[in-house]
């Protein structure tokens, strides 16, 4: 099995569209009206991809970090993750799953009280305002910021008008109007677009962000994503994929894996080449096979993962 992953040279990972640059500028402009910050990130990558530029902007504000999608994460080293985050200056960390059946209770009884405690314990950045608090939600794309805002609102208010939520990175493209999430005291939350760092530091970070759907898959290629996923699963000794796909043993060969899946699902395409008998040749559809693997991974079928175990 491989000890390191070699990224194809052509697949350099960067994604910082114009709306992200505009979003950073809007966040900076709105910050004087903000009392605290709620950062949302993916629990499978608690360290990778968190935007240092945003952290530098908001570091003086009370700060709570929600690590969402914890139902898909291997949290066997949760204590070590929390310790590492504390060393980085983040003392308020909560692992949540927006798809969990108790999420409204978690929002009402855990997240909202923590936010209120943090903003009330610190001097006001707006000393002239005493009757309400404004919280800004930040994070990279597609980690569930808008969904969390909706759950906070549903848990604390009767207003059911939802912020737009989607499964593609970049759904929220502008700093939105504030939404009330608590009464007595009044607390409002302001959504922001998902914003990545302008430069992604290394290949591993880019691939982890892409596998967690924070970067659109066409920026990398589905087969490369599956190759990296296979590398990480093997390295972590997560071999559920062997039984799930009907393999005889673990493999480190992504083409072998994808060929097996493609043939099993009859994912073949006509080729322009002519066979020796005069008919069309056929070739396996690696893209379609890759999408099956990625869907299985994103649904948790291949096991719980912690991509950032090398930070611990």
N, C-alpha and C positions, 0 to 999 in steps of 0.2 A: 504493500500500500504506500501511496505517496506521503512524504513528510512535508512537502510544500506544494503550493499551487502556482503553476506558471500561466500567467495571463497572456493570450495572444496579443502581439504588439498592436494590432489594428484596433483593439477593443479598449481604448482609453475611455474612462468613465467620467464624464462631466455633464452636469445639467443645471443650468442657472438661467431660465428664461426671463424675459423682461419683467413679467409681473412680480418676480421675486425681488428684483432690485427695487422696484416701486414699493413693494410691501415693506422692505427694510426702511425706506425713507418715511413711509406712513407711520410705522411703529415709532420711529424716532420723534416724529412730529406730535404723536398722540401721547407720548410717555408722560408729559407734564400733568395729564389728567388721570394717571394710573396710580393706584395705591398698592397693588401687588401683582404678581405674575404666577400663572398656572402653566407650567410646561408639560407637554404631553409627548411621550416617546414610546417606542416599541420595546416591550419587555424582553424580547429575544436579542436585542442589541442595546442594552442599557447605556453603553458608552459610545459605540460607533455612530458617527454622523451627527451627534448633537452639535448644534450650530454655535461655535465659539463667538462669532460676530454678534449674535443675539444675546448670548450670555454676558458679553462685555457691555452691551447697551443697558441691560436690565439688572446687573448684579447688585445694585444698591437697594433694589426693591425686595420686599418679602417674597419668597420664592418657594413654591411647592411643585414637586416633580411627580407626575402620574405615569407609571409604566404600564401601558395598556396592552391588551392581548396576552395577558399573563396565562390564560388557559392554553396557549400554544407554546409556552416557554418552560424549559427545564429549570426549576427554581430550587434544585437541591443545594445550591450554593448561595441561596438568597442572603444569608447573613454576611457573606464575604462581599456580595454586591453592594449591600447597604453600607458596609464599612468603607469600601472604596469610594462610594459617592460622598460619604461624610468627609473623607479626606479631601475631596474636591470642593468642599464647602456647601454641599447639599444635604441638609439635615432632615428635611421633610420629604420622605419618599413613600409612595403608596403603590402597591401592585394591584391592578384592577383588570377586569374583563368587561367591556361594554356589552358583550353578548350574554353575560351571566344573568341568571334569573333574579338575583338579589341586588342588581346594580343600583336600583333606585334607593334601596335602603342604605347601600354603601355611600351613595352621593349625599343623602340627607343626614346620615348619622356619623359619617367619617370625613368626607371630603369638604363639605360646606363648613362644618365646625372648625376644621384645621385652617381653612382659608381665613375665616373670621378671626380666629385666635392669632394668626400671624400678622394680619394687617392692624389689629387692635393693639398688639403688643409693641408696635414700632411707632416712632414719631410720624405724624402725617406729612406726606410730601405736599399736601394741599391743606395747610393749616386753616384756610378760610372756609373750608367745606367740612361740615360736621355731621350731615344727615344721611350720607350714603358712602359706599365704597365701590370703586371700579377695579375689576380684575381683568387683566389681559391674558388670553390664551395664546401660547406660542408653541411652535414645534416644526418638525420637518413634515413634508407632505404625507398624507394618507396614514397617519397614526391614530386617527379617531378624534381630532380636536372638535369638529362640529358635532359629532355624535355625543361626546362628553358634555358639550354645552347644552344640547337638547336634554340629556339625562338630568343634568343639574336643574334645568328649568322644570322638567316634569316632576322632579322629586319635591320641589319647593313651591310651585305655583300652579294655578289652574289654567294658565295660558298654554295652548297646545300648538301654536304656530311654530313650526320647526325650521331650524337653519338647514340649508341644503346639504345633503350628505351623499357621497358617491364613493365608488371603489377605485377610481382613477386618481393618481396624484394630480393635485392642482385644481380641485373643485372650487375651493374658496380662493378667490383671486384678488380680494381687496379687504382692507380693514373694515369690518362690518359695524353696523349700529349696535349699541349695547343692548343686552337682553337681561331682564330682571331674573335673578335666580334665588333671591331670598328676601323676606320681609322681616323687619324689626330685628336687627337693623337692615335697611335696604342694601342689597348688594347686586351689582350688575356685572356681567361678563361681556367682554369684547372679543370677538373672534378675529383671527388674522390668517392670511394665507400661509400655507406650508412653505418654509424657506430653508433651503440647504446652504451649506457653505459654498461660496463661489468656486473654491478649489477643494476637491475631495482628496484627502491626504494620501491615500494608498489604495492599492487594488482591492485588498480585503474589505476595507470600508465600503467602497463602491459596490462590490458584489453583495455584501450583506444588506446594504440599503436597497438594492434591486430585488433581492429575494424577498425582502419584507415589503415590497411594493411601494417604497418611498421614491423610487426612480422608475420611470416606464421601462418595461422589459426590452423594447426595441433599441434602447440605448446600448444594450449589451449583447443581446441575442439569447434566445431561449436555450439553445444547446450549451452555451457557455455557462449560463446560470445553473443548469442541471449538472454540468461537470463540477462546478464549485460545490453545489449541494452534496453531490456524491462524495467528494473529497472530505467535506466536513462531517457527513454522517459516518463515514468509515473511521475518520480520525477520532470521533467521539464514541465509537463502537456502538452506534445505533443501527442495528441491522434489520429493523422491521421491514425495510424495503425488500429484502431477500424473499421472505414469505409472501409479502403482499403481491409481488410481481411474478411469483412462481419460479424464482431462480434456484439453482442447485447450491449456490454458495455466494458469498459477497464478491463483488467485482470492483475493480478500480478503473475499468474501461467504460467510459460513458457511451461510446458507440455500440459496444456489446449490449449494454443495458437498453439503450433506445431501440436498437434493432429488435431485441427480444420483445419489447412492448409493442412496437409497430407491427410486427408479424402476428402477435397475439390478438391485436385489435384490427388486423387487416388494413393497416394504414400504409397503403402503397399507392404510388403514382406512376402514370405512364411516362416513360423517358423518350426523348427525341431519337435516341439511338435505336438501330435496328438489330435484332438478334440474328444469329447465323441461320435460323430457319425462316427469316423474312418477317417475323412479327415484331411488335414493339417490345422493348425491354421495360422492365418495371424496377422501380427503386423505392426503398422505404421512405416514408415521410417523417424525417427526424424532427421537424418543427411540431407536427401534431403529437408525436410521442412525447416530446419535451413538455408540451402544454399539459398532458396528462399527469406527468410527474410533478410539475409545479402546482397544479390544482390540488393534488393529493397532499403535497407539503403544506400548502396554505390552509388546508382544512384540518391539519394535524394528524392525518392518516399515517404519516411516516415517523411519528413519534414527536415528543417534546424536545425542543432544541434550545441551546444557549450558544449563540455564535460568538459571544464575547468572552468565552472562558479564558482566552489568552490574556485578558486584562487582569485576571485575578491571581 
